[in-house]
């Protein structure tokens, strides 16, 4: 049980996020594949598939990303020698 809701069975992570944060598809905004690819190219990395899916679906959804520690694509950086 999470936030008073019982979540049973196998759900995709997208469905879980929608339910946990009381969102509907119309309230979700994500980055484009092109924007994600540009960030990966700039950082010289490839994001894990689940993170790419998150950014595609929810990356610009302020209700989800305002208080957590996920960065907007433009704010991601790697410190020299820290990777």
C-alpha positions, 0 to 999 in steps of 0.5 A: 500500500502506498499513499492509501492505495493498494497497487496489485499485480504487475504494472509498468513503472509509468502506470505506477507513477501516474497512480502515485501522483494522481496524474493523468496522461494529459498532465505529463510532459516529456522530452523528445528523443532528440533532446535526450540524444543531445544530452547523452552526446554532450555528456558522452554517456548513454542513459539507462533505458528506464531513465530514458523512458522516464525522461520521455514520458515525465521529464518535463512534468513539474509536479514530479520533478520540482522536489526530487533530485532528477535534473532537467536535461540542460542541468546535467553535468559531469565533474572532471574526473568524477565519472 
